[in-house]
Amino acid sequence: MCTGHGHLAGEAVSRGALVDAIDFSEAMVREAKLRFKDINFMEADAEVLPYDDLSFDAVACCFGLLHLPNSA
């Protein structure tokens, strides 16, 4: 979530994780796709995730919470 340039997603994949990565910014998703070709990056709103509840074992977010006005 809030993948930015994709570095955390890339690190997770290097450790064997299956990763879907999202970011609100088209520019960040584009940059992440250039850096990490084998990861599914897509534009999405972290406050309205396009996934069913309980779809993931874990969710990670680097430096994104400060951009989410409804996070508590």
PyMOL Python script that loads the backbone (N, CA, C, O; Angstrom):
from pymol import cmd

cmd.read_pdbstr("""\
ATOM      1  N   MET A   1       0.852  -1.165   0.000  1.00  0.00           N
ATOM      2  CA  MET A   1       0.000   0.000   0.000  1.00  0.00           C
ATOM      3  C   MET A   1       0.904   1.236   0.000  1.00  0.00           C
ATOM      4  O   MET A   1       1.919   1.268   0.695  1.00  0.00           O
ATOM      5  N   CYS A   2       0.529   2.250  -0.783  1.00  0.00           N
ATOM      6  CA  CYS A   2       1.352   3.464  -0.903  1.00  0.00           C
ATOM      7  C   CYS A   2       2.773   3.085  -1.316  1.00  0.00           C
ATOM      8  O   CYS A   2       3.743   3.475  -0.668  1.00  0.00           O
ATOM      9  N   THR A   3       2.881   2.322  -2.397  1.00  0.00           N
ATOM     10  CA  THR A   3       4.155   1.711  -2.780  1.00  0.00           C
ATOM     11  C   THR A   3       5.228   2.699  -3.224  1.00  0.00           C
ATOM     12  O   THR A   3       6.417   2.384  -3.160  1.00  0.00           O
ATOM     13  N   GLY A   4       4.832   3.881  -3.669  1.00  0.00           N
ATOM     14  CA  GLY A   4       5.844   4.835  -4.117  1.00  0.00           C
ATOM     15  C   GLY A   4       6.688   4.257  -5.232  1.00  0.00           C
ATOM     16  O   GLY A   4       6.153   3.732  -6.209  1.00  0.00           O
ATOM     17  N   HIS A   5       8.007   4.348  -5.099  1.00  0.00           N
ATOM     18  CA  HIS A   5       8.926   3.839  -6.128  1.00  0.00           C
ATOM     19  C   HIS A   5       9.015   2.318  -6.158  1.00  0.00           C
ATOM     20  O   HIS A   5       9.636   1.757  -7.061  1.00  0.00           O
ATOM     21  N   GLY A   6       8.408   1.644  -5.192  1.00  0.00           N
ATOM     22  CA  GLY A   6       8.350   0.181  -5.215  1.00  0.00           C
ATOM     23  C   GLY A   6       9.442  -0.548  -4.473  1.00  0.00           C
ATOM     24  O   GLY A   6       9.518  -1.774  -4.554  1.00  0.00           O
ATOM     25  N   HIS A   7      10.294   0.164  -3.750  1.00  0.00           N
ATOM     26  CA  HIS A   7      11.426  -0.486  -3.103  1.00  0.00           C
ATOM     27  C   HIS A   7      11.010  -1.518  -2.055  1.00  0.00           C
ATOM     28  O   HIS A   7      11.612  -2.590  -1.988  1.00  0.00           O
ATOM     29  N   LEU A   8      10.004  -1.227  -1.241  1.00  0.00           N
ATOM     30  CA  LEU A   8       9.548  -2.191  -0.243  1.00  0.00           C
ATOM     31  C   LEU A   8       8.942  -3.415  -0.924  1.00  0.00           C
ATOM     32  O   LEU A   8       9.178  -4.544  -0.494  1.00  0.00           O
ATOM     33  N   ALA A   9       8.171  -3.202  -1.970  1.00  0.00           N
ATOM     34  CA  ALA A   9       7.611  -4.320  -2.732  1.00  0.00           C
ATOM     35  C   ALA A   9       8.722  -5.172  -3.330  1.00  0.00           C
ATOM     36  O   ALA A   9       8.648  -6.401  -3.301  1.00  0.00           O
ATOM     37  N   GLY A  10       9.743  -4.533  -3.868  1.00  0.00           N
ATOM     38  CA  GLY A  10      10.882  -5.256  -4.428  1.00  0.00           C
ATOM     39  C   GLY A  10      11.610  -6.077  -3.381  1.00  0.00           C
ATOM     40  O   GLY A  10      12.017  -7.207  -3.649  1.00  0.00           O
ATOM     41  N   GLU A  11      11.775  -5.522  -2.198  1.00  0.00           N
ATOM     42  CA  GLU A  11      12.428  -6.255  -1.109  1.00  0.00           C
ATOM     43  C   GLU A  11      11.583  -7.453  -0.681  1.00  0.00           C
ATOM     44  O   GLU A  11      12.117  -8.532  -0.422  1.00  0.00           O
ATOM     45  N   ALA A  12      10.270  -7.263  -0.607  1.00  0.00           N
ATOM     46  CA  ALA A  12       9.388  -8.372  -0.237  1.00  0.00           C
ATOM     47  C   ALA A  12       9.474  -9.505  -1.254  1.00  0.00           C
ATOM     48  O   ALA A  12       9.548 -10.674  -0.875  1.00  0.00           O
ATOM     49  N   VAL A  13       9.464  -9.171  -2.529  1.00  0.00           N
ATOM     50  CA  VAL A  13       9.585 -10.188  -3.577  1.00  0.00           C
ATOM     51  C   VAL A  13      10.928 -10.905  -3.481  1.00  0.00           C
ATOM     52  O   VAL A  13      10.994 -12.120  -3.669  1.00  0.00           O
ATOM     53  N   SER A  14      11.987 -10.175  -3.194  1.00  0.00           N
ATOM     54  CA  SER A  14      13.313 -10.806  -3.092  1.00  0.00           C
ATOM     55  C   SER A  14      13.383 -11.802  -1.944  1.00  0.00           C
ATOM     56  O   SER A  14      14.263 -12.661  -1.917  1.00  0.00           O
ATOM     57  N   ARG A  15      12.447 -11.687  -0.984  1.00  0.00           N
ATOM     58  CA  ARG A  15      12.389 -12.610   0.156  1.00  0.00           C
ATOM     59  C   ARG A  15      11.334 -13.693  -0.035  1.00  0.00           C
ATOM     60  O   ARG A  15      11.046 -14.460   0.885  1.00  0.00           O
ATOM     61  N   GLY A  16      10.753 -13.753  -1.246  1.00  0.00           N
ATOM     62  CA  GLY A  16       9.831 -14.831  -1.569  1.00  0.00           C
ATOM     63  C   GLY A  16       8.357 -14.499  -1.471  1.00  0.00           C
ATOM     64  O   GLY A  16       7.527 -15.391  -1.646  1.00  0.00           O
ATOM     65  N   ALA A  17       7.995 -13.259  -1.200  1.00  0.00           N
ATOM     66  CA  ALA A  17       6.587 -12.888  -1.080  1.00  0.00           C
ATOM     67  C   ALA A  17       5.934 -12.749  -2.450  1.00  0.00           C
ATOM     68  O   ALA A  17       6.587 -12.393  -3.430  1.00  0.00           O
ATOM     69  N   LEU A  18       4.653 -13.032  -2.502  1.00  0.00           N
ATOM     70  CA  LEU A  18       3.828 -12.717  -3.665  1.00  0.00           C
ATOM     71  C   LEU A  18       3.237 -11.339  -3.390  1.00  0.00           C
ATOM     72  O   LEU A  18       2.605 -11.132  -2.354  1.00  0.00           O
ATOM     73  N   VAL A  19       3.436 -10.396  -4.308  1.00  0.00           N
ATOM     74  CA  VAL A  19       3.129  -8.993  -4.014  1.00  0.00           C
ATOM     75  C   VAL A  19       2.186  -8.389  -5.045  1.00  0.00           C
ATOM     76  O   VAL A  19       2.383  -8.545  -6.250  1.00  0.00           O
ATOM     77  N   ASP A  20       1.158  -7.698  -4.557  1.00  0.00           N
ATOM     78  CA  ASP A  20       0.379  -6.735  -5.326  1.00  0.00           C
ATOM     79  C   ASP A  20       0.675  -5.395  -4.677  1.00  0.00           C
ATOM     80  O   ASP A  20       0.562  -5.267  -3.458  1.00  0.00           O
ATOM     81  N   ALA A  21       1.047  -4.405  -5.452  1.00  0.00           N
ATOM     82  CA  ALA A  21       1.436  -3.111  -4.887  1.00  0.00           C
ATOM     83  C   ALA A  21       0.582  -2.010  -5.500  1.00  0.00           C
ATOM     84  O   ALA A  21       0.356  -1.983  -6.710  1.00  0.00           O
ATOM     85  N   ILE A  22       0.106  -1.097  -4.643  1.00  0.00           N
ATOM     86  CA  ILE A  22      -0.736  -0.002  -5.117  1.00  0.00           C
ATOM     87  C   ILE A  22      -0.167   1.351  -4.695  1.00  0.00           C
ATOM     88  O   ILE A  22       0.562   1.468  -3.710  1.00  0.00           O
ATOM     89  N   ASP A  23      -0.525   2.356  -5.470  1.00  0.00           N
ATOM     90  CA  ASP A  23      -0.229   3.744  -5.112  1.00  0.00           C
ATOM     91  C   ASP A  23      -1.284   4.619  -5.771  1.00  0.00           C
ATOM     92  O   ASP A  23      -1.786   4.291  -6.847  1.00  0.00           O
ATOM     93  N   PHE A  24      -1.615   5.709  -5.139  1.00  0.00           N
ATOM     94  CA  PHE A  24      -2.599   6.656  -5.650  1.00  0.00           C
ATOM     95  C   PHE A  24      -2.056   7.441  -6.842  1.00  0.00           C
ATOM     96  O   PHE A  24      -2.823   7.915  -7.680  1.00  0.00           O
ATOM     97  N   SER A  25      -0.745   7.575  -6.912  1.00  0.00           N
ATOM     98  CA  SER A  25      -0.087   8.411  -7.920  1.00  0.00           C
ATOM     99  C   SER A  25       0.270   7.623  -9.184  1.00  0.00           C
ATOM    100  O   SER A  25       1.001   6.634  -9.130  1.00  0.00           O
ATOM    101  N   GLU A  26      -0.252   8.075 -10.302  1.00  0.00           N
ATOM    102  CA  GLU A  26       0.095   7.467 -11.590  1.00  0.00           C
ATOM    103  C   GLU A  26       1.603   7.521 -11.833  1.00  0.00           C
ATOM    104  O   GLU A  26       2.188   6.563 -12.340  1.00  0.00           O
ATOM    105  N   ALA A  27       2.226   8.633 -11.474  1.00  0.00           N
ATOM    106  CA  ALA A  27       3.674   8.790 -11.682  1.00  0.00           C
ATOM    107  C   ALA A  27       4.468   7.784 -10.842  1.00  0.00           C
ATOM    108  O   ALA A  27       5.459   7.230 -11.319  1.00  0.00           O
ATOM    109  N   MET A  28       4.048   7.544  -9.606  1.00  0.00           N
ATOM    110  CA  MET A  28       4.751   6.579  -8.752  1.00  0.00           C
ATOM    111  C   MET A  28       4.584   5.163  -9.277  1.00  0.00           C
ATOM    112  O   MET A  28       5.539   4.386  -9.274  1.00  0.00           O
ATOM    113  N   VAL A  29       3.392   4.821  -9.724  1.00  0.00           N
ATOM    114  CA  VAL A  29       3.155   3.486 -10.286  1.00  0.00           C
ATOM    115  C   VAL A  29       4.010   3.287 -11.538  1.00  0.00           C
ATOM    116  O   VAL A  29       4.605   2.226 -11.725  1.00  0.00           O
ATOM    117  N   ARG A  30       4.067   4.294 -12.377  1.00  0.00           N
ATOM    118  CA  ARG A  30       4.893   4.215 -13.590  1.00  0.00           C
ATOM    119  C   ARG A  30       6.365   4.004 -13.235  1.00  0.00           C
ATOM    120  O   ARG A  30       7.036   3.165 -13.837  1.00  0.00           O
ATOM    121  N   GLU A  31       6.865   4.761 -12.262  1.00  0.00           N
ATOM    122  CA  GLU A  31       8.261   4.632 -11.824  1.00  0.00           C
ATOM    123  C   GLU A  31       8.526   3.252 -11.233  1.00  0.00           C
ATOM    124  O   GLU A  31       9.554   2.639 -11.524  1.00  0.00           O
ATOM    125  N   ALA A  32       7.613   2.764 -10.412  1.00  0.00           N
ATOM    126  CA  ALA A  32       7.778   1.446  -9.799  1.00  0.00           C
ATOM    127  C   ALA A  32       7.813   0.348 -10.864  1.00  0.00           C
ATOM    128  O   ALA A  32       8.614  -0.583 -10.773  1.00  0.00           O
ATOM    129  N   LYS A  33       6.953   0.458 -11.863  1.00  0.00           N
ATOM    130  CA  LYS A  33       6.924  -0.540 -12.940  1.00  0.00           C
ATOM    131  C   LYS A  33       8.237  -0.556 -13.721  1.00  0.00           C
ATOM    132  O   LYS A  33       8.672  -1.613 -14.177  1.00  0.00           O
ATOM    133  N   LEU A  34       8.865   0.599 -13.876  1.00  0.00           N
ATOM    134  CA  LEU A  34      10.156   0.665 -14.568  1.00  0.00           C
ATOM    135  C   LEU A  34      11.258   0.004 -13.748  1.00  0.00           C
ATOM    136  O   LEU A  34      12.151  -0.632 -14.308  1.00  0.00           O
ATOM    137  N   ARG A  35      11.201   0.149 -12.439  1.00  0.00           N
ATOM    138  CA  ARG A  35      12.241  -0.387 -11.556  1.00  0.00           C
ATOM    139  C   ARG A  35      12.087  -1.887 -11.301  1.00  0.00           C
ATOM    140  O   ARG A  35      13.080  -2.608 -11.208  1.00  0.00           O
ATOM    141  N   PHE A  36      10.846  -2.355 -11.188  1.00  0.00           N
ATOM    142  CA  PHE A  36      10.576  -3.740 -10.787  1.00  0.00           C
ATOM    143  C   PHE A  36       9.549  -4.340 -11.751  1.00  0.00           C
ATOM    144  O   PHE A  36       8.342  -4.241 -11.534  1.00  0.00           O
ATOM    145  N   LYS A  37      10.044  -4.951 -12.799  1.00  0.00           N
ATOM    146  CA  LYS A  37       9.196  -5.409 -13.900  1.00  0.00           C
ATOM    147  C   LYS A  37       8.303  -6.597 -13.555  1.00  0.00           C
ATOM    148  O   LYS A  37       7.273  -6.785 -14.202  1.00  0.00           O
ATOM    149  N   ASP A  38       8.662  -7.400 -12.561  1.00  0.00           N
ATOM    150  CA  ASP A  38       7.926  -8.624 -12.263  1.00  0.00           C
ATOM    151  C   ASP A  38       6.922  -8.481 -11.120  1.00  0.00           C
ATOM    152  O   ASP A  38       6.452  -9.484 -10.583  1.00  0.00           O
ATOM    153  N   ILE A  39       6.588  -7.247 -10.743  1.00  0.00           N
ATOM    154  CA  ILE A  39       5.639  -7.010  -9.661  1.00  0.00           C
ATOM    155  C   ILE A  39       4.390  -6.353 -10.235  1.00  0.00           C
ATOM    156  O   ILE A  39       4.475  -5.498 -11.116  1.00  0.00           O
ATOM    157  N   ASN A  40       3.235  -6.759  -9.727  1.00  0.00           N
ATOM    158  CA  ASN A  40       1.963  -6.170 -10.149  1.00  0.00           C
ATOM    159  C   ASN A  40       1.751  -4.848  -9.414  1.00  0.00           C
ATOM    160  O   ASN A  40       1.345  -4.847  -8.252  1.00  0.00           O
ATOM    161  N   PHE A  41       2.020  -3.728 -10.074  1.00  0.00           N
ATOM    162  CA  PHE A  41       1.774  -2.400  -9.540  1.00  0.00           C
ATOM    163  C   PHE A  41       0.527  -1.836 -10.211  1.00  0.00           C
ATOM    164  O   PHE A  41       0.333  -2.007 -11.414  1.00  0.00           O
ATOM    165  N   MET A  42      -0.316  -1.162  -9.431  1.00  0.00           N
ATOM    166  CA  MET A  42      -1.481  -0.517 -10.030  1.00  0.00           C
ATOM    167  C   MET A  42      -1.890   0.697  -9.218  1.00  0.00           C
ATOM    168  O   MET A  42      -1.587   0.817  -8.031  1.00  0.00           O
ATOM    169  N   GLU A  43      -2.591   1.597  -9.903  1.00  0.00           N
ATOM    170  CA  GLU A  43      -3.139   2.783  -9.241  1.00  0.00           C
ATOM    171  C   GLU A  43      -4.353   2.379  -8.427  1.00  0.00           C
ATOM    172  O   GLU A  43      -5.239   1.687  -8.931  1.00  0.00           O
ATOM    173  N   ALA A  44      -4.402   2.802  -7.181  1.00  0.00           N
ATOM    174  CA  ALA A  44      -5.559   2.547  -6.325  1.00  0.00           C
ATOM    175  C   ALA A  44      -5.490   3.464  -5.111  1.00  0.00           C
ATOM    176  O   ALA A  44      -4.426   3.967  -4.748  1.00  0.00           O
ATOM    177  N   ASP A  45      -6.628   3.665  -4.503  1.00  0.00           N
ATOM    178  CA  ASP A  45      -6.747   4.502  -3.318  1.00  0.00           C
ATOM    179  C   ASP A  45      -6.606   3.621  -2.075  1.00  0.00           C
ATOM    180  O   ASP A  45      -7.382   2.682  -1.898  1.00  0.00           O
ATOM    181  N   ALA A  46      -5.649   3.906  -1.231  1.00  0.00           N
ATOM    182  CA  ALA A  46      -5.393   3.101  -0.033  1.00  0.00           C
ATOM    183  C   ALA A  46      -6.559   3.130   0.945  1.00  0.00           C
ATOM    184  O   ALA A  46      -6.667   2.255   1.804  1.00  0.00           O
ATOM    185  N   GLU A  47      -7.427   4.119   0.825  1.00  0.00           N
ATOM    186  CA  GLU A  47      -8.585   4.193   1.718  1.00  0.00           C
ATOM    187  C   GLU A  47      -9.816   3.495   1.144  1.00  0.00           C
ATOM    188  O   GLU A  47     -10.834   3.362   1.823  1.00  0.00           O
ATOM    189  N   VAL A  48      -9.718   3.057  -0.094  1.00  0.00           N
ATOM    190  CA  VAL A  48     -10.796   2.303  -0.739  1.00  0.00           C
ATOM    191  C   VAL A  48     -10.116   1.199  -1.561  1.00  0.00           C
ATOM    192  O   VAL A  48     -10.069   1.269  -2.789  1.00  0.00           O
ATOM    193  N   LEU A  49      -9.606   0.208  -0.887  1.00  0.00           N
ATOM    194  CA  LEU A  49      -8.813  -0.828  -1.554  1.00  0.00           C
ATOM    195  C   LEU A  49      -9.663  -1.685  -2.487  1.00  0.00           C
ATOM    196  O   LEU A  49     -10.800  -2.017  -2.153  1.00  0.00           O
ATOM    197  N   PRO A  50      -9.127  -2.047  -3.653  1.00  0.00           N
ATOM    198  CA  PRO A  50      -9.876  -2.838  -4.625  1.00  0.00           C
ATOM    199  C   PRO A  50      -9.761  -4.344  -4.379  1.00  0.00           C
ATOM    200  O   PRO A  50      -9.651  -5.122  -5.326  1.00  0.00           O
ATOM    201  N   TYR A  51      -9.785  -4.751  -3.117  1.00  0.00           N
ATOM    202  CA  TYR A  51      -9.642  -6.155  -2.741  1.00  0.00           C
ATOM    203  C   TYR A  51     -10.704  -6.513  -1.707  1.00  0.00           C
ATOM    204  O   TYR A  51     -11.168  -5.652  -0.960  1.00  0.00           O
ATOM    205  N   ASP A  52     -11.081  -7.774  -1.670  1.00  0.00           N
ATOM    206  CA  ASP A  52     -11.982  -8.255  -0.634  1.00  0.00           C
ATOM    207  C   ASP A  52     -11.252  -8.277   0.702  1.00  0.00           C
ATOM    208  O   ASP A  52     -10.029  -8.405   0.745  1.00  0.00           O
ATOM    209  N   ASP A  53     -12.009  -8.150   1.795  1.00  0.00           N
ATOM    210  CA  ASP A  53     -11.427  -8.294   3.136  1.00  0.00           C
ATOM    211  C   ASP A  53     -10.742  -9.658   3.240  1.00  0.00           C
ATOM    212  O   ASP A  53     -11.176 -10.635   2.630  1.00  0.00           O
ATOM    213  N   LEU A  54      -9.681  -9.703   4.012  1.00  0.00           N
ATOM    214  CA  LEU A  54      -8.925 -10.926   4.282  1.00  0.00           C
ATOM    215  C   LEU A  54      -8.252 -11.501   3.038  1.00  0.00           C
ATOM    216  O   LEU A  54      -7.999 -12.705   2.980  1.00  0.00           O
ATOM    217  N   SER A  55      -7.958 -10.665   2.047  1.00  0.00           N
ATOM    218  CA  SER A  55      -7.301 -11.122   0.820  1.00  0.00           C
ATOM    219  C   SER A  55      -5.801 -11.339   0.996  1.00  0.00           C
ATOM    220  O   SER A  55      -5.184 -12.035   0.190  1.00  0.00           O
ATOM    221  N   PHE A  56      -5.203 -10.753   2.037  1.00  0.00           N
ATOM    222  CA  PHE A  56      -3.761 -10.779   2.198  1.00  0.00           C
ATOM    223  C   PHE A  56      -3.367 -11.264   3.582  1.00  0.00           C
ATOM    224  O   PHE A  56      -4.110 -11.099   4.549  1.00  0.00           O
ATOM    225  N   ASP A  57      -2.184 -11.864   3.662  1.00  0.00           N
ATOM    226  CA  ASP A  57      -1.619 -12.260   4.944  1.00  0.00           C
ATOM    227  C   ASP A  57      -1.003 -11.067   5.664  1.00  0.00           C
ATOM    228  O   ASP A  57      -0.964 -11.028   6.894  1.00  0.00           O
ATOM    229  N   ALA A  58      -0.522 -10.095   4.892  1.00  0.00           N
ATOM    230  CA  ALA A  58       0.131  -8.918   5.482  1.00  0.00           C
ATOM    231  C   ALA A  58      -0.016  -7.732   4.537  1.00  0.00           C
ATOM    232  O   ALA A  58      -0.148  -7.890   3.323  1.00  0.00           O
ATOM    233  N   VAL A  59       0.010  -6.540   5.126  1.00  0.00           N
ATOM    234  CA  VAL A  59      -0.003  -5.294   4.358  1.00  0.00           C
ATOM    235  C   VAL A  59       1.113  -4.419   4.905  1.00  0.00           C
ATOM    236  O   VAL A  59       1.270  -4.288   6.119  1.00  0.00           O
ATOM    237  N   ALA A  60       1.881  -3.826   4.014  1.00  0.00           N
ATOM    238  CA  ALA A  60       2.975  -2.938   4.427  1.00  0.00           C
ATOM    239  C   ALA A  60       2.778  -1.575   3.781  1.00  0.00           C
ATOM    240  O   ALA A  60       2.256  -1.458   2.673  1.00  0.00           O
ATOM    241  N   CYS A  61       3.207  -0.555   4.501  1.00  0.00           N
ATOM    242  CA  CYS A  61       3.071   0.817   4.020  1.00  0.00           C
ATOM    243  C   CYS A  61       4.272   1.618   4.518  1.00  0.00           C
ATOM    244  O   CYS A  61       4.470   1.761   5.725  1.00  0.00           O
ATOM    245  N   CYS A  62       5.068   2.135   3.592  1.00  0.00           N
ATOM    246  CA  CYS A  62       6.222   2.973   3.953  1.00  0.00           C
ATOM    247  C   CYS A  62       5.902   4.431   3.685  1.00  0.00           C
ATOM    248  O   CYS A  62       5.645   4.802   2.539  1.00  0.00           O
ATOM    249  N   PHE A  63       5.911   5.246   4.689  1.00  0.00           N
ATOM    250  CA  PHE A  63       5.748   6.686   4.548  1.00  0.00           C
ATOM    251  C   PHE A  63       4.415   7.097   3.916  1.00  0.00           C
ATOM    252  O   PHE A  63       4.306   8.211   3.403  1.00  0.00           O
ATOM    253  N   GLY A  64       3.414   6.240   3.941  1.00  0.00           N
ATOM    254  CA  GLY A  64       2.150   6.564   3.309  1.00  0.00           C
ATOM    255  C   GLY A  64       1.087   7.074   4.254  1.00  0.00           C
ATOM    256  O   GLY A  64       0.227   7.856   3.848  1.00  0.00           O
ATOM    257  N   LEU A  65       1.121   6.655   5.497  1.00  0.00           N
ATOM    258  CA  LEU A  65       0.039   7.003   6.422  1.00  0.00           C
ATOM    259  C   LEU A  65      -0.145   8.499   6.581  1.00  0.00           C
ATOM    260  O   LEU A  65      -1.271   8.961   6.771  1.00  0.00           O
ATOM    261  N   LEU A  66       0.917   9.258   6.508  1.00  0.00           N
ATOM    262  CA  LEU A  66       0.786  10.713   6.669  1.00  0.00           C
ATOM    263  C   LEU A  66       0.007  11.337   5.518  1.00  0.00           C
ATOM    264  O   LEU A  66      -0.419  12.487   5.623  1.00  0.00           O
ATOM    265  N   HIS A  67      -0.190  10.603   4.417  1.00  0.00           N
ATOM    266  CA  HIS A  67      -0.946  11.110   3.277  1.00  0.00           C
ATOM    267  C   HIS A  67      -2.409  10.673   3.292  1.00  0.00           C
ATOM    268  O   HIS A  67      -3.179  11.051   2.408  1.00  0.00           O
ATOM    269  N   LEU A  68      -2.797   9.877   4.293  1.00  0.00           N
ATOM    270  CA  LEU A  68      -4.162   9.356   4.361  1.00  0.00           C
ATOM    271  C   LEU A  68      -4.940  10.124   5.420  1.00  0.00           C
ATOM    272  O   LEU A  68      -4.727   9.912   6.614  1.00  0.00           O
ATOM    273  N   PRO A  69      -5.824  11.000   5.011  1.00  0.00           N
ATOM    274  CA  PRO A  69      -6.509  11.853   5.980  1.00  0.00           C
ATOM    275  C   PRO A  69      -7.415  11.094   6.950  1.00  0.00           C
ATOM    276  O   PRO A  69      -7.716  11.604   8.029  1.00  0.00           O
ATOM    277  N   ASN A  70      -7.854   9.891   6.591  1.00  0.00           N
ATOM    278  CA  ASN A  70      -8.769   9.156   7.454  1.00  0.00           C
ATOM    279  C   ASN A  70      -8.100   8.046   8.249  1.00  0.00           C
ATOM    280  O   ASN A  70      -8.793   7.244   8.875  1.00  0.00           O
ATOM    281  N   SER A  71      -6.778   7.977   8.243  1.00  0.00           N
ATOM    282  CA  SER A  71      -6.095   6.949   9.039  1.00  0.00           C
ATOM    283  C   SER A  71      -6.064   7.389  10.498  1.00  0.00           C
ATOM    284  O   SER A  71      -5.943   8.574  10.811  1.00  0.00           O
ATOM    285  N   ALA A  72      -6.174   6.421  11.361  1.00  0.00           N
ATOM    286  CA  ALA A  72      -6.181   6.744  12.792  1.00  0.00           C
ATOM    287  C   ALA A  72      -5.129   5.950  13.531  1.00  0.00           C
ATOM    288  O   ALA A  72      -4.988   6.091  14.746  1.00  0.00           O
TER     289      ALA A  72
END
""", "prot")
cmd.dss("prot")
cmd.show_as("cartoon", "prot")
cmd.util.cbc("prot")
cmd.orient("prot")
